[in-house]
Amino acid sequence: MIPARYAASRFPGKLMQDLNGKTVIQRTYEAAVSTGLFNDVFVVTDSDIIYNEITSQGGKAIMSKKEHECGSDRIAEAVEHMDVDIVVNVQGDEPFTDKESLKDVLNVFYQDDADKIDLASLMKVIKDNDEIINPNAVKVIVDENNFALYFSRSPIPYPRDQDVDTKYYKHKGIYAFRKEALLDFYKLPMGRLEASEKIECIRYLENGKNIKMVVTSATSVEIDTPEDLENAKRILNAKDNVEESEVAASNFDIANNPHKNFPMVPRIVFGNGCFDQLPTILNKKRAVGAPFVYLVDDVFKGNDTFINRIKLKGNDVIKYISADYEPKTSQVDVIVTELKEEFQLLPSGIIGIGGGTLLDLAKAVSILLKNPGKAKDYQGWDLVKSPAIYHVGIPTISGTGAEVSRTTVLTGPEKKLGINSDYTPFDQVILDPDLTKTVPKDQWFYTGMDCYIHCIESLNGTYLNAFSQSYGEKAYDLCKEIFLGNLEDEESRAKLMMASWHGGMSIAYSQVGVAHAMSYGMSYVLGTKHGIGNCIVFDKLEDYYPKGVALFKEMKAKHNITLPQGLCKDLTEQQLQTMVDVSLGLTPLWENALGKNWQEVMNEATLKALFLKM
């Protein structure tokens, strides 16, 4: 039985919404029928519209004779004179009914304690704090035999002791009743608890009935809002092998989508010492029982003066991570798995503290905690479909622009490429120039030049527009002032931090170019760090950025920087080919640098010759 009310309070008419060519209620009906588990399937409704929708397509529907407070009442009226043993209630707004879950809930009536069971239902472990506190998600607590003790829209149990292993279950709206229990329900008055919570199964508990709960791992979509409907459409597209992610990646074409609607970091704090505001900022985002996880560059391990400023609370945790190597998709997967195993709840937030490596890891981990699959699945453009958990970026070195960008650059099994998405940018950034005081000179130069190269590639690119230009020119002027001027250290640190921000913003609405494309290839094969890799490549790009490279060489000389030489001279042919393949695969970067017909200018032979100069 599928109870179906037209006038839903949260999303009126939701059951008649179009879901890729069929209404929601029609898809739910067909999903229930296709399980093959039932002698009959009916939609029970008070709406002529829904009744006609089902029957006009050969389905079975029953019109309610009375007004009812809930779906169980509606079903009880419908089955009162039917010769049936077990009645299953499938919610009309769940179009992806899972056969295995239905079998599990029916099987309880064949177990040893079946004589004690009046009805059975499903529950699923939940860890997302947004879902735990969401009143639309009904939570359930059970005894040691999985009989329901109580249902609530509030988080139950309340985790007063955060060291206790608290597990939360979400009630799934599928019930299997003995007919007698269902008819008893129909005759019982609504109690005060049911009236308060508006959860119909509480009526059974208030009247001493036993509800057996079955744990399921199946993912379902309950269509309570227009956003849920859009999510259901995406799932159907995937099932029909129309993977939106592949379409988005293959169709990335800025000429066809000239006006990007991209997000910016919504909250920023800037100033010497502003790092100490972190605890106050996080307190507003802290969820009960859900930790904040700090991904911190391991150069700070043992630096108690710095670490004590973080102010850990409850089950917060610091994970020290080396920035000696470029971040990898596999590294992200390991961190995400560890966090899910270590904590019952998803974290309140992920805070990245360090350079570009740590910031990129923080962004990637926050995305993968809320999106299924592996990190490598999201390398590309606009492949992420669900919002990341709250994440904060705190750079301790300036230049990469990772604190502001909508990408997180990772080395995967097949390519080095960013997770470029609207959900990648940080929710909060803290820019404290004092945190960059102890950066070694060479590293200061390499990451600063990353910012400078962002500007050159953006300002000389075919994607350039007034938005990108305004940020790029400001970052460019700041870089000249910092690296060719004679600023005091404090002023230099503050200005480089802002140059990094502006440089990152410049490429947000345009792209990088030749240096970054080649640096990605080099890093993939040789593991070269991003900042120094960009410098090594850019130093040989006079033919593409003559003025920019000339100024770069002047900066290099002023600061007595000597770049490594001969990195590519002893490469095998296979290594060189891989380097070329990874680089040439970054179409948007080449298109920005050389135009729509970039392949007429840049080919394998030309690129190999360039690499062999390095």
C-alpha positions in Angstrom: 0.0 0.0 0.0 1.3 3.4 -1.0 -0.5 6.2 0.8 -0.5 9.3 -1.4 -1.8 12.7 -0.2 -1.7 15.5 -2.8 -1.6 18.5 -0.4 1.7 17.9 1.2 2.5 20.8 3.5 6.3 21.0 2.8 6.2 20.5 -1.0 2.6 20.7 -2.2 1.8 18.5 -5.2 5.2 16.8 -4.9 3.9 13.4 -5.9 2.7 14.8 -9.2 6.0 16.5 -10.0 7.8 15.4 -13.2 10.7 13.0 -12.5 12.4 12.5 -15.9 9.3 11.8 -17.8 7.1 10.2 -15.2 5.5 11.6 -12.0 7.0 10.8 -8.6 4.0 8.7 -7.6 4.1 6.7 -10.8 7.8 5.9 -10.3 7.1 4.8 -6.7 4.3 2.6 -7.8 6.3 1.0 -10.6 9.3 0.5 -8.2 7.1 -1.4 -5.7 5.5 -3.6 -8.4 8.9 -4.4 -9.9 10.2 -5.9 -6.7 7.9 -8.9 -7.3 7.4 -9.3 -3.5 3.7 -8.6 -3.3 0.5 -10.2 -4.3 -0.9 -6.7 -5.1 0.2 -3.1 -5.0 -2.2 -0.2 -4.5 -1.9 3.5 -4.3 -4.3 4.8 -1.6 -5.2 8.5 -2.1 -7.6 11.2 -1.3 -6.9 12.9 -4.6 -8.7 12.5 -7.9 -5.5 13.7 -9.6 -3.4 11.0 -8.2 -6.1 8.3 -8.6 -6.4 9.2 -12.3 -2.6 9.3 -12.7 -2.2 5.7 -11.6 -5.3 4.1 -13.1 -4.9 5.8 -16.5 -1.6 4.0 -16.8 -2.9 0.6 -15.8 -2.1 0.8 -12.2 -4.3 0.0 -9.2 -5.6 2.8 -6.9 -8.1 3.1 -4.1 -9.9 6.3 -3.2 -10.1 7.0 0.6 -13.6 7.5 1.8 -12.6 9.7 4.8 -10.2 12.4 5.8 -7.2 10.9 7.6 -4.5 12.2 9.9 -1.8 9.9 8.5 -0.9 7.3 5.9 -1.5 4.3 8.2 -5.1 5.4 8.9 -5.6 5.7 5.1 -4.2 2.2 4.5 -6.2 0.7 7.4 -9.5 1.9 5.8 -8.4 0.4 2.5 -7.5 -3.1 3.8 -10.2 -3.5 6.4 -12.2 -5.9 4.2 -9.3 -7.5 2.3 -8.1 -11.1 2.9 -4.5 -10.4 3.7 -1.9 -11.3 6.3 0.9 -8.7 6.0 0.4 -5.1 4.7 3.5 -3.1 3.7 3.4 0.7 3.7 5.7 2.2 1.1 6.0 6.0 1.2 4.7 7.7 -2.0 7.6 10.1 -2.0 10.4 7.4 -2.2 10.6 6.5 -5.9 13.7 4.3 -5.4 12.3 1.6 -3.3 14.9 -1.0 -2.6 13.9 -4.7 -3.0 16.5 -6.1 -0.6 15.4 -3.7 2.2 11.8 -4.8 1.7 12.8 -8.4 1.9 14.6 -7.8 5.1 11.6 -6.1 6.7 9.3 -8.9 5.6 11.7 -11.6 6.9 11.2 -10.5 10.5 7.8 -12.2 10.5 9.6 -15.6 10.0 12.2 -15.2 12.8 12.1 -16.8 16.3 10.6 -13.7 17.9 8.0 -13.2 15.2 5.1 -13.8 17.6 6.2 -10.7 19.6 6.2 -8.4 16.5 3.2 -6.3 15.7 5.0 -4.4 12.9 8.4 -4.0 11.4 10.2 -1.0 9.9 13.6 0.1 8.7 16.4 2.3 10.1 19.7 3.5 8.8 22.9 4.7 10.5 23.4 8.4 10.0 26.6 10.4 10.7 25.9 13.7 9.0 25.1 16.3 11.8 22.9 18.2 9.4 20.7 15.2 9.0 20.8 14.4 12.8 19.5 17.8 13.7 17.1 18.0 10.7 13.5 17.7 12.0 12.4 16.2 8.7 14.7 13.2 9.4 13.0 11.1 12.1 15.4 9.4 14.5 14.8 6.2 16.4 16.4 4.5 19.4 16.1 0.8 20.0 16.7 -1.8 22.7 19.3 -4.6 22.5 16.9 -6.7 20.4 16.3 -3.8 18.0 12.7 -3.1 19.2 11.9 0.6 19.0 11.9 2.5 22.2 11.1 6.0 20.8 11.0 8.0 17.6 11.7 11.8 17.5 12.4 14.6 15.2 15.0 15.8 17.7 18.5 14.2 18.0 18.1 11.1 20.2 20.1 10.2 22.2 21.5 13.5 23.3 25.3 13.0 23.4 26.1 14.8 26.7 29.3 12.7 27.1 31.2 13.1 23.9 33.5 10.2 24.7 30.6 7.7 24.5 30.2 5.8 21.2 26.9 7.3 20.2 25.1 5.9 17.2 22.2 7.6 15.4 19.6 5.9 13.4 17.2 7.5 10.9 13.8 5.9 10.5 13.0 4.9 7.0 9.3 5.3 6.1 8.6 1.6 5.2 6.4 -0.5 7.5 5.3 -4.1 7.4 2.1 -4.6 9.6 0.2 -7.6 10.7 -3.3 -6.7 9.5 -4.7 -6.9 13.0 -2.1 -4.4 14.3 -2.9 -2.0 11.5 -6.7 -2.2 12.2 -6.0 -1.7 15.9 -4.0 1.4 15.0 -6.9 2.7 13.0 -9.2 2.5 16.0 -6.8 4.0 18.5 -6.9 7.8 19.2 -3.9 9.9 18.5 -1.9 10.3 21.8 -0.2 13.5 23.0 3.3 12.3 21.9 2.2 11.5 18.4 0.4 14.8 18.2 3.5 16.6 19.4 6.0 14.9 17.1 3.7 14.2 14.2 5.2 10.7 13.9 2.5 8.1 13.4 4.4 5.1 14.7 4.6 6.7 18.1 0.9 5.7 18.4 1.9 2.1 18.5 4.4 2.6 21.2 2.0 4.7 23.3 -0.4 1.7 23.2 2.1 -1.0 24.0 2.7 -2.4 20.5 6.1 -3.9 19.5 7.9 -2.4 16.5 10.9 -4.4 15.2 13.5 -2.3 13.5 15.8 -3.6 10.8 19.0 -2.0 9.9 19.5 -1.2 6.2 22.4 0.3 4.3 20.4 1.1 1.2 20.4 4.8 0.2 17.0 6.2 -0.7 15.8 9.6 -1.7 12.8 11.1 0.1 11.3 13.9 -1.9 10.4 16.5 0.6 11.7 19.6 -1.2 12.4 20.9 -4.7 16.1 20.2 -4.0 15.3 16.6 -3.3 13.5 16.3 -6.6 16.6 17.6 -8.5 18.7 15.1 -6.6 16.4 12.3 -7.7 16.7 13.5 -11.3 20.5 13.2 -11.1 20.2 9.7 -9.7 18.0 8.7 -12.6 20.4 10.2 -15.1 23.2 8.1 -13.6 21.1 5.0 -13.8 20.3 5.7 -17.4 24.1 5.9 -18.1 23.8 9.6 -18.7 26.5 10.5 -16.2 26.3 14.2 -15.6 29.8 14.2 -14.4 31.1 12.9 -17.7 28.9 15.4 -19.6 30.2 18.3 -17.5 33.8 17.3 -18.0 33.6 16.6 -21.7 31.5 19.7 -22.5 33.7 22.2 -20.6 33.7 24.9 -23.1 34.0 28.5 -21.9 32.9 29.8 -25.3 29.5 28.1 -24.8 29.3 29.1 -21.2 30.9 32.6 -21.2 29.4 33.8 -17.9 30.4 31.7 -15.0 28.3 31.8 -11.8 30.9 30.8 -9.4 31.0 31.1 -5.6 33.5 33.1 -3.6 34.7 32.5 0.0 31.9 34.0 2.1 33.9 34.9 5.2 37.4 36.3 5.6 39.4 37.6 8.5 42.6 39.5 7.9 45.3 40.9 10.2 48.3 40.2 12.3 47.2 37.9 15.2 43.7 37.1 13.8 44.4 33.4 14.0 43.4 33.7 17.7 39.8 34.3 16.6 39.6 30.7 15.3 37.9 29.3 18.5 35.3 32.0 18.5 34.6 31.4 14.8 34.3 27.6 15.2 32.1 27.7 18.3 29.2 28.9 16.1 29.6 25.9 13.8 30.2 23.2 16.4 27.7 20.4 16.5 27.1 18.4 19.6 29.3 15.3 19.6 30.8 16.1 16.2 34.6 17.0 16.3 36.5 19.6 14.4 39.4 17.9 12.5 42.5 20.0 12.0 44.8 19.0 9.2 48.1 20.7 10.1 51.5 20.8 8.4 53.8 18.6 10.4 56.4 21.4 10.6 54.2 22.6 13.5 54.4 19.3 15.4 56.1 19.9 18.7 55.5 23.7 18.4 53.4 23.9 21.6 53.2 27.7 21.5 51.5 27.6 18.1 49.4 24.4 18.7 48.0 25.6 22.0 46.4 28.6 20.2 44.1 26.1 18.4 42.1 25.4 21.6 40.9 21.9 21.1 37.6 21.0 22.7 35.7 17.7 23.3 36.7 15.1 20.7 38.5 17.5 18.4 41.6 16.1 16.8 44.8 17.3 15.1 46.2 15.2 12.2 49.7 16.2 11.3 50.5 15.8 7.6 53.8 16.2 5.7 53.8 18.7 2.9 57.0 17.2 1.5 55.0 15.7 -1.3 52.2 16.9 -3.5 48.7 15.8 -2.3 47.4 12.6 -3.8 43.9 11.3 -4.4 44.8 8.1 -2.5 45.9 10.2 0.5 42.5 11.9 0.6 40.8 8.5 0.5 42.8 7.3 3.4 42.1 10.3 5.6 38.3 10.1 4.8 38.2 6.4 5.6 40.1 7.0 8.9 37.7 9.8 10.0 34.6 7.7 9.2 36.0 4.8 11.2 37.2 7.0 14.1 34.0 9.0 14.6 30.4 8.1 14.8 29.4 11.5 13.4 30.8 13.4 10.5 33.0 16.2 11.7 31.6 19.6 12.5 34.3 20.9 10.1 37.7 20.4 8.5 40.4 23.1 9.2 43.4 23.1 6.9 46.5 24.8 8.4 49.6 25.1 6.2 50.6 25.8 2.6 48.8 24.8 -0.6 49.2 21.0 0.1 47.3 21.2 3.4 44.7 23.6 2.1 44.1 21.4 -0.9 43.8 18.3 1.3 41.3 20.1 3.6 39.1 21.0 0.7 39.2 17.5 -0.8 38.5 15.7 2.4 35.6 18.0 3.2 34.1 17.1 -0.3 34.7 13.4 0.0 33.1 13.2 3.4 29.8 14.1 1.8 30.2 12.6 -1.7 30.4 8.8 -2.5 33.3 7.2 -4.3 37.0 8.0 -4.5 38.8 11.3 -4.8 40.0 10.4 -8.3 36.3 10.3 -9.4 36.0 14.0 -8.9 39.2 15.2 -10.8 37.8 17.5 -13.4 35.3 20.3 -13.7 31.9 20.4 -11.9 31.8 16.7 -11.0 30.9 17.2 -7.3 27.1 17.0 -6.7 26.7 17.4 -2.9 27.9 20.3 -0.7 31.1 19.7 1.3 31.1 19.8 5.0 32.1 23.1 6.6 35.8 23.8 5.9 38.2 26.5 6.9 41.5 27.5 5.3 44.4 29.0 7.2 47.5 29.6 5.0 50.9 29.7 6.7 52.6 30.5 3.5 51.5 32.8 0.7 51.3 32.6 -3.0 49.5 29.4 -4.0 46.0 31.0 -4.0 44.6 27.7 -2.6 42.9 29.7 0.1 40.6 31.4 -2.5 40.4 29.0 -5.5 37.5 26.7 -6.5 39.9 23.8 -7.1 42.0 21.4 -5.1 44.9 20.1 -7.1 45.6 16.4 -6.6 47.8 13.8 -8.2 45.7 10.8 -9.1 46.5 7.4 -10.6 46.1 8.7 -14.1 46.5 12.5 -14.0 47.3 15.5 -11.9 44.2 17.6 -11.9 42.0 19.6 -9.6 38.6 19.0 -8.1 37.1 22.1 -9.7 33.6 22.7 -8.3 31.3 25.2 -6.7 31.6 23.2 -3.4 35.4 23.4 -3.2 36.0 27.0 -1.9 36.4 27.4 1.8 33.5 28.6 3.9 35.9 30.6 6.0 39.5 31.8 5.5 41.8 33.3 8.1 44.6 35.4 6.7 47.2 36.1 9.4 50.5 37.4 8.0 52.2 36.6 11.3 51.8 32.9 10.5 54.2 33.2 7.5 57.1 34.6 9.6 59.2 31.4 9.7 58.9 30.4 6.0 62.3 29.6 4.5 63.6 32.0 1.8 63.5 29.6 -1.1 60.0 28.4 -0.3 58.9 32.0 0.1 60.2 32.8 -3.4 58.7 29.7 -5.1 55.2 30.1 -3.7 55.4 33.8 -4.3 56.3 33.1 -7.9 53.3 30.8 -8.1 51.2 33.9 -7.4 53.2 35.9 -10.0 52.8 33.2 -12.7 49.0 33.1 -11.9 48.9 36.8 -12.8 51.0 36.5 -16.0 49.0 33.5 -17.3 45.7 35.2 -16.5 46.6 38.6 -17.9 47.9 37.1 -21.1 45.2 34.6 -21.6 42.4 34.4 -24.1 39.9 34.1 -21.2 40.8 37.5 -19.9 38.0 39.8 -18.9 37.7 42.9 -16.8 36.9 40.9 -13.7 40.1 38.8 -14.0 42.1 41.7 -15.1 41.3 43.9 -12.1 42.5 41.2 -9.7 45.4 40.1 -11.9 46.8 43.6 -12.3 46.6 44.3 -8.5 48.4 41.0 -7.7 51.0 41.7 -10.4 51.7 45.2 -9.0 52.0 43.7 -5.5 54.4 41.0 -6.7 56.7 43.6 -8.3 56.6 45.7 -5.1 57.4 42.7 -3.0 60.1 41.0 -5.1 61.8 44.0 -6.7 61.2 46.6 -4.0 62.7 47.1 -0.5 59.8 46.5 1.8 60.1 45.9 5.6 59.4 42.2 6.4 56.0 42.9 8.1 54.7 44.9 5.2 56.1 42.3 2.7 54.3 39.5 4.5 51.0 41.3 4.5 51.2 42.3 0.9 52.2 38.9 -0.4 49.2 37.4 1.5 47.0 39.8 -0.4 48.8 39.2 -3.7 48.1 35.5 -3.3 44.4 36.3 -2.7 44.1 38.6 -5.7 46.1 36.2 -7.9 43.8 33.3 -6.9 40.8 35.5 -7.7 42.2 36.4 -11.1 42.2 32.8 -12.3 38.8 32.1 -10.7 37.1 33.7 -13.6 39.7 32.9 -16.2 42.4 30.2 -16.2 46.1 29.5 -15.9 48.3 28.6 -18.9 51.4 27.0 -20.3 53.5 27.0 -17.1 50.8 25.3 -15.0 49.9 22.7 -17.7 53.6 21.7 -18.0 54.2 21.8 -14.3 51.3 19.4 -13.7 52.9 16.9 -16.1 56.3 17.3 -14.5 54.9 16.9 -11.0 52.9 13.8 -12.0 56.1 12.0 -13.3 58.8 13.4 -11.0 56.9 14.5 -7.9 58.2 18.0 -8.2 56.5 20.4 -5.8 54.1 22.8 -7.4 55.9 26.1 -6.6 59.4 25.2 -7.7 57.9 23.2 -10.6 56.2 26.3 -11.9 59.5 28.3 -11.6 61.5 25.6 -13.4 59.0 25.6 -16.3 58.3 29.3 -16.5 62.1 30.1 -16.6 62.1 28.5 -20.1 58.9 30.1 -21.6 60.3 33.2 -23.2 58.5 32.4 -26.4 55.1 32.4 -24.7 55.4 35.1 -22.0 58.5 37.2 -23.0 57.9 40.2 -20.7 56.8 38.1 -17.8 59.8 35.7 -18.0 62.2 38.6 -18.3 60.8 40.1 -15.1 60.9 36.7 -13.4 64.6 36.4 -14.2 65.2 39.8 -12.6 63.4 38.8 -9.5 65.3 35.5 -9.4 68.6 37.3 -9.6 67.7 39.9 -7.0 67.0 37.1 -4.4 69.9 34.9 -5.5 67.7 31.9 -6.4 69.3 29.1 -8.3 66.8 26.7 -9.9 67.5 23.0 -10.4 68.7 22.1 -13.9 68.5 19.0 -16.1 65.5 17.4 -14.4 64.2 16.0 -17.7 67.5 15.1 -19.5 67.6 11.4 -18.3 63.9 10.6 -18.6 62.9 7.4 -20.3 60.8 7.8 -23.4 57.8 6.4 -21.5 58.3 9.0 -18.7 58.6 11.8 -21.2 55.5 10.6 -23.0 53.5 10.4 -19.8 54.6 13.9 -18.9 53.4 15.2 -22.3 50.1 13.2 -22.1 49.2 14.6 -18.7 50.1 18.2 -19.8 48.2 18.0 -23.1 45.1 16.6 -21.3 44.5 20.0 -19.6 42.5 21.5 -22.5 41.1 24.6 -20.7 44.7 25.7 -19.7 46.0 25.4 -23.3 42.9 27.1 -24.7 43.4 30.0 -22.3 47.1 30.3 -23.2 47.0 29.7 -27.0 43.3 30.1 -28.1 40.7 27.8 -29.6 43.1 26.4 -32.1 45.9 25.7 -29.6 46.6 22.2 -31.0 47.9 23.9 -34.2 50.5 25.6 -32.0 51.3 23.0 -29.3 51.8 19.4 -30.2 53.7 16.4 -28.7 57.0 17.2 -30.5 57.0 20.9 -29.4 56.1 20.0 -25.8 58.8 17.3 -25.6 61.4 19.8 -26.8 60.3 22.2 -24.1 60.5 19.6 -21.4 64.0 18.6 -22.5 65.2 22.1 -21.9 64.5 21.7 -18.2 
